[in-house]
Amino acid sequence: MKRFLTILLATLALTGLLCVSASASSFDGPAQELAAIGMLKGGANGFDLDKAPTRAQAAIMLVRLFGAEEEAKAAYAAGELKCPFADVNETAAPYVAWLKDKGLANGTSADSFGAANPCTGKAYTIFLLRALGYKDNADFTSANAQEFAAAIGLLDTSAFTGTFLRDDLVALTYQALGADLKDGGTYLLASLIESGAVDAAAAKPITDKIEAYRALQASGAAAAQGLDTSVDAKMGMNISIKGTDGGTSMDMTQKADAAVKGTIKMVLDKDLQMAMDMTVTASGGETTETQKTEYWLKDGVAYVRSGEEAYQMPVDMGMDMDALTALMEQSTGQNYASMLPFIDSITAKTTGGNTVYTLKLNNAFAGMLNGLLGQVLGALTTEAGLDMNMALSLDNSAITYTVGQDGALKNAAADMTLKADLTASDGKDSLKASAAVDVDMTMDVKAMGKSVKISFPDFSGFEDLIGGTDGPTSVFTAA
């Protein structure tokens, strides 16, 4: 049973770590916003976000993203367009016929579109790239479409849940509306408004969000070249566990607090370089411990010094560092819309010559965490023979950014509370646990861009953790 409790507590600890960086999975809010501009239509059961989209439904969305819905309907009604596929119903026929006529979509055979077949995330991503003006086999290929899309800020959220649903279609569509067209003239939704395909008044809540987020992104664009910050963070966790252990009843609560202070420097020159200096003070009950850790990344090698220990190890571990560096270089100065579906609201207020943006996340943030942890729990429970379930919720999620008169980011602060409820059983014993993690973090920007420099210490005394005389040859093997 000790293994049982260990896995349970490790899972709750993992929740506390993931809450800093993960994202979303239930996009009811964005679906409502898309419906308000005529981009998404629901049925008797609402938007059916938990169902897989069909190829016919994806075709309808694509025509709307081209701003050609009325054109397609009129041409089809006048007999100027005909749908060659027998499996397409009258609702979808004008859209499929228009796409076929423009060479934007093909069937699965000469007389079948595969209308009722599920649309994959890859197929819908390709549709979106075409709507943004990118060309097959010129800008991207079928094989690299999703990687290319990610590089311009289109994130297929089904990667975190495993199945492409209408929920993910909504998220990708919302991102595409805020993404730049290939020609760089404007973003997709602005072009649809300009052409008259979307009503400007109806779209104002979305365009206001997009414009504010683009301004916020521009304030930190130089960070892709270099970043020098100081970080001050506080985390508090409360855990409650009830159940049985070997037939004995358990009823325990635990509270833990941690404070993190330090600096982070990142430089992107030819290679990614980094330096971190962090001091962590953790307390639980009557015990308080403080640990200082220094971390450097240089020439593909990580160096760590903690107390009297100093070691080094390669960091590639299967990761294409050249590709990572290229991606960071490509991101410089670009507007990425991947976070837009996760944002409930953005407000901007001018104070003391600065502009303070307040960003609030929606429940999709916790939804994505549920998807991520579902995969983690699946692996854990299969290996350990446990039946385990977890549900996450985000109670508070305010993030503020202060931008100076020069348009550069000066400060960022996050205040959020993540809650988790977990049940677990091994067939003999069962536990029910709940945890709440409060995060309060502030980051002050000292410098950004090419002016950021890193001074590295002498690494000659750092022990090889991987590939040493007596050590393993890689992270994934014992020898």
C-alpha angles and dihedrals in degrees: 000000000000089000088052093054092042092055090047094052092042089054092051090048090050089054089058091052097045095051089076096062117015131098144200155317116170111064103182092136096052089045090057090049092050089049090053091062094043094252096117129036125197133203139211089302095047118244096333090222091170093062129084113255117240125230088249092055091048090051090055091051092049094053089051090051088055088053089237104116096112091041091053094047093048094047092048093048090050092051093245090120127043128188111230095196120094095202096060115098124220093262094059098030098090091051097046091045091052093049091047091049092051093046092243099121136022134197129250087245139357094281102022130073094184085238096170095042117109114263111232125223089245093053093048091047089055089051090053094048089055091050089054091054101259119139130226114248090005104063098011142358131223089254097054101029096112094045090049090048092050090053090059094044106269110131120191100216092197086079086079097046104032100231127077107231136173083261089065091043088057092050094049092046091051090050091049092054089059096042124102119255115244092255090057093229096123142320124286100256092049090053091050090052091047091052092049094244092117126038111244095215093050091048096047096100089055097041091048089054093046094048093048092047092048090052090049092050091049090056091063100033093110089061088079087071099038141344133190115183144158118222130204116179137168126194129186125188129190118190128187121187128184130172142075133306115194088340092308118119118246127201116164141149128195133188125196132177131192134186122197125193129171149091135282126200125183128180127184110197116131090324134022111264127184142177127189130179112186134173116195123195113190128183134183121172108322095340123096125178131182124200130179118205129182122198132187133181117198133156092350094307126111119215122195130187119185119165107315094339121097123174142158136209139171112262103201095086090167094322117129099232092183089056091047092051091047090051092052091048091049091051093060109117095354126127112235119197098186094107096048097093090054094055119093095185145343122204128184126205129178115225129164092348092306129104115228116201118197114199124190122193124220128227090273087082091065090040092061090049088055089054093047094047091045088064092046093048091047091059094043097047094047092052096043098038093240134142104222134167132179135187123193132198134183111222099176130015115165118156121181129195125192115208121191129225089265089062094248125128113255105172143003128194132182129197116180142149122208122190128196132190117194136181124189137177136176095193093264105048132026135198134194118200138178128190136185122196121194116196124191113174135168127190121190116199112222097176142345136196131024094334090075112101132182126210112205125205126229106284096189094107095050113115120232107249093182122039096010125142095272100016135092121280094228141006092257101049133063096222 
